Amino acid sequence: MNKGELASEIAKKASLSKAKAGEIVNATFDAIKASLKKGQKVSLIGFGAWQVKTRKARTGRNPRTGETIKIKARKVATFSAGADLKKAVK
């Protein structure tokens, strides 16, 4: 399912136009991104939680040349599924 298909499903279930549902989906994603950018955790009970974690710097290997390279530390967004979501996909 892509963003357009998600908006269509929301439009059907909430009796909204596809355009309005698309705005809601975009606003939701924007709010999640903004919170993560501030370093805040976003938790939707039963569905899951997003948070920002820091990956440490490490050494890696260039697969083409086999040369050892340094990989810088960086922040990544992670998602942990909630209990209801885990049960739904069993």
C-alpha positions in Angstrom: 0.0 0.0 0.0 1.3 3.4 -0.9 0.4 6.9 0.4 -2.4 7.4 -2.3 -3.9 4.0 -1.5 -3.8 4.8 2.2 -5.6 8.1 1.6 -8.3 6.3 -0.5 -8.9 3.8 2.3 -9.2 6.6 4.9 -11.6 8.5 2.5 -13.8 5.5 2.3 -13.9 4.7 6.0 -14.4 8.3 7.2 -16.7 9.4 4.3 -14.2 12.1 3.2 -13.0 13.2 -0.2 -9.8 11.7 -1.4 -8.2 15.1 -1.4 -9.1 15.8 2.2 -7.9 12.3 3.2 -4.7 13.0 1.4 -4.2 16.2 3.4 -4.8 14.3 6.6 -2.2 11.7 5.7 0.3 14.3 4.8 -0.3 16.3 7.9 0.1 13.1 10.0 3.4 12.3 8.4 4.6 15.9 8.7 3.7 15.9 12.5 5.6 12.6 13.0 8.7 13.9 11.1 8.6 17.2 13.1 8.5 15.4 16.4 11.4 13.0 15.4 13.4 16.0 14.2 13.1 17.5 17.7 14.3 14.2 19.2 10.9 13.3 20.6 9.4 9.8 20.6 6.1 9.3 18.8 3.9 6.6 20.3 0.5 5.4 19.0 -0.8 2.9 21.7 -1.4 -0.5 20.1 0.1 0.5 16.8 3.7 1.3 17.5 6.3 3.9 18.3 8.9 5.8 16.3 12.0 7.2 17.9 15.4 8.5 16.9 18.5 6.5 17.8 22.1 7.3 17.2 24.3 4.8 15.4 27.9 4.8 16.6 30.8 5.4 14.2 32.3 2.2 12.9 34.6 0.7 10.3 33.2 -0.9 7.2 34.4 -2.4 4.0 33.9 -1.2 0.5 32.3 -4.2 -1.3 33.8 -3.2 -4.6 37.4 -2.8 -3.6 37.6 -4.5 -0.2 39.1 -1.3 1.2 38.4 -0.5 4.9 36.4 2.7 5.3 35.2 4.8 8.3 31.4 5.2 8.6 30.4 8.3 10.5 28.0 8.3 13.5 24.5 9.2 12.5 20.9 9.5 13.7 18.3 7.1 12.3 14.5 6.8 12.8 13.4 3.4 14.1 9.9 1.9 14.5 8.8 -0.7 17.0 5.5 -2.4 16.4 2.9 -2.3 19.2 1.1 -5.3 20.7 -2.1 -4.9 18.6 -0.1 -4.6 15.4 2.0 -7.7 16.2 -1.2 -9.7 16.9 -2.8 -8.5 13.7 0.1 -9.8 11.5 0.6 -13.1 13.1 
